[in-house]
Amino acid sequence: MRSHVNQTTFVQYLYVRPGESDLDVADLLQDRRDTQSLGSALQRQLSSTPLLFFHETYHYWQGLRLPFLYRFAVLSHRLIWQAYGALAKQGQPLGARTILLPELHRLALHERISWFDHGPVSYLVYRPDPTASAGATASWEVSPQDLLETAASVSEFQVTNDQETRQDPIAFQRWCKRHPAYLDAYLIVSTVLGPRTALMAVVPIVNAAFATTDPVRALASLIHRGQSGPVVCADAAFWVAGVPLSRVALRGGSPGGARSWMDG
């Protein structure tokens, strides 16, 4: 079973293959004109998969709570209506055209965070493009959507376990083996700050990162605040060395492309 929440419309989608639903749900879906039966089928399906329901409900909350996502939804709606208006003026049926709006893919835009650990000297490198940094101890290609998924997975683990287990990295690893989980942001924080700190801090860090116009860059800045090493910020064709990333993380991103549409 697959599912997702559309971060523009805040609608939750469930993709259920034949055989993944019980017979009661299948019976309720027979009459598609009966809205009450369809609603009952949805509730029964969600009650049979409580973790999935929590995960997607958490994404719905993120869309309403996190400033970056709320702004993304508002601007996306405006862009879609503008596109439909432009097509309507051309006098052609909407179904006869394929519309490509790159700005709607901002959440899937990948960036690079690299960790260099060389004895007494350790530092982070951020790049707005996914190009790998040579010689890095660890390197991650992540998008804003990856950060959102990590926060949802870690929250899913924490609400289904007691207070002591929530802070146990080993218990979290075991839980991830039993349940599909997204770990991109957790692995970054864990590598730099340690697994126990990461388990407690990754959700607040992700939430704080989405209060800026560049969540991935802000994530690197916030991780830097938790470690004592220097930070190097790499922007496309040049390096800014010796400047704390926290001073530049709240600015807009590089000009051009889908990024400039969302960055302030």
N, C-alpha and C positions, 0 to 999 in steps of 0.2 A: 504494500500500500504506500502511495506517495501523497504528499499534501504540500500546500504552500499558501501563504497569505499574500495577496496582491497589495503591495505597499502604496499603490496609487488609489485604489478603490476600497481598501480594507476588507475585501471579500476573501473568505477562506474557501479553498478548493481541496476536494478529496478525490483522489484517483484510486478507485477500488477495482481490482481485477476480479473476474468471475472466480468464485470459490473462496474469496477472502471475506465474504460476508456470510452471516448465518442465514438460515432459511427464513426466519421471521423478517429480516430486512429485505430479502428478495421478494417475499410476498407483498410487503408494503409498497414496493416499487412497481408492482404490476400496473396499477392505475396511475399514470403520470398526471392525469387531470385532477386528481384528488390531492389538494395541497396539504390537507391534514395528514394524510397517509405519508406524503413525502417528508413532512416535518417529523413525524414519528420515526420514519426510517433513519433520518439523519441523527436524531437523538439516540436511537438504539445503537447506531454504528459508533457514535462518539463515546457512548458509555462503555462499549466493549474495548475501546482503545484509549484509556484515560491519559496515558503519557503523550500520545499523539495530540489529543485534545488540548492538554496543557501547553505543549510546545507551540502549537499554532495560535492559541489564545495569548500566549506571551508575545508572539510577533505582533498580534493585533494591538496589544498594550504598547509595545515599542513604537508603533506607528503614531499613536496618539500622544505619547509621553515625550519622545526624544525630539528636540527641535530640528535636527537635520532631516529626519524622516518626515516630520510634519510639513516642513518647507518643501521637501521633495514632492510630496503628494499634491500640495497646492500648485506648485509650478508645473507639475505633470498634467494636472487637470486643465490648466490654462493652455498649455501647449497642444493638448489633444483637441480641445475645442477650436483653437486657431487653425489646426490642420483640417478639421472637418469643415470649417467655414471656408477655407481656401478651396477645398475640393468642391463644395457646393456651388461656388461661384463659377466653376468650370463647366457646370451643367452636365456632368457625367455621373452615372450611378456609383455609389461608394464601393460597391462590390467589385467594380471593374478596375480598381486601383489598389496597388500595394503601397502602404505607407511605411516608411522607415524613419523613425525618430530616435537618433542615437542618444539624445539626452535622457531617454527613459531607461537606458542601461547604465546609468551612473553608479548604481549600487554594485554592479558586477565589474567595475573598472579595477584592474589589479595594480597593486603597487608593491614595492619591495622593502622589507626590513631585514637588515643583516646584523649579526652579532659577531664581533671580533674579540676574542679572549686570548691575550698573549701575556700570560704571567701576570705581572703587576699592573699592566695596562689593559683595560677592557673598554670597549665603546660600541655604540650603536651607529649604524648608517641607514639613513632613510633615502629612498629614491622614489619619485613619483611615477617611474616607469618600472616594469617588472624585470629589467635587465639585472642579471646576477652580479654580485660584487665578488671579485676575485680574492681568494684567500680568506674568506669568511669562515668562522668556526661553525656558524649555523646561519641559514638564510631562509626566509619565508616569502612567498608570493601570496599576498592576501588582498581581499577586496572588502569594502564596507559590509557587504552581505555576509562574508565569512565571519566578521566580528559579531554581527547580530545573531548568527546561528550558534556561535560559541556561547554567547550569553544565555541563549535559550536552553542549550544543552546542560550547561552548568547549573542553571536555576532548576531545571527539571530534576537533576540529581539531588540538589539540596532540599527541595520540598518533599521528596519521597524518602528522606532519611532523617534520623534523629540528629540532635545538636552535635554530638561527639563525632558521628560518622561524616557529617557535612564538611569537616575540616581535615579529613583523612585522605591524603593523595592516593594511598594504596587501595582504599575502598573505592575511590573514584575510578581508578584504573580497572578494577574488577567490574564495576558497574558498566563501564564503557564496553567491556567485552560481551555483556549480556544485552545491551541496548545500543542501537546506532547513535552516535554522538558526533558533533562537530567540535574540533579541538584546536583550530588554527591559532586563535588569540591566546588560549590557555598555554599552548606550547611555547609561544613567544615569551609570555610573562614568566612561565615556569623556568625557562632556560636562564633568564636574567636574574630573577628574584627568588627562585626556588619554588618547588611544587606546592608546599603548604601555603606560602604567601599567595601564590597564583590562585589557588582554589578559593581563598577568601577575598581576593582583590580584583579578579578579572571582570566580574560583572559590574562593580562600580566604575572600574576603569573604562570599560566599553561604554557605559552610560554617559560618563563624562566626555568621552571622545566624540559622542554624537551631539554634544552641545556646541560643537565647532563646525566650521565649513569644510574640514578635511579630516574625517574620523581616523583614517589609518595613520596619517602624520601625527595627529594629536595622541593616538595610542602610543607611538614611539616616544613622544614628549613626556607623557605621564609615566611610562615605564622608567624613563631616565630619572625622573624625580625620586624613584625608589632605589636607585643604585648610584654609587659615587663616581663612576667612571665618566670620562668626557664623552661628548656626542658629536658626530660629524654628520652634517646634513648635505646630501648630494642632490642637486637639482639639475636634471637633464645634462647640459653641456659643461657645467662648472661645479666646483666643490666649495662649500663654505666651511672652512675648518676653524675650530676654536670658538665657535659661536654656539651657546647653549640652544638646543633645539626648542626649548620652551619659549624662547623669544620670537620664534618664527612660526610656530605651529598653528596659531590662530589666524594667520593670514589666508587669503585665497590662494588657490593652487596655480599651476602653470597656465598661461593663456592658451586659448585655442581648444577645439574639440569639445567633448562632452563635459570635461571638467569645468570649464569656464562658466557654463550655464548654471551650475549649482554653487560655485564658489563666490563669496561676497567680496 
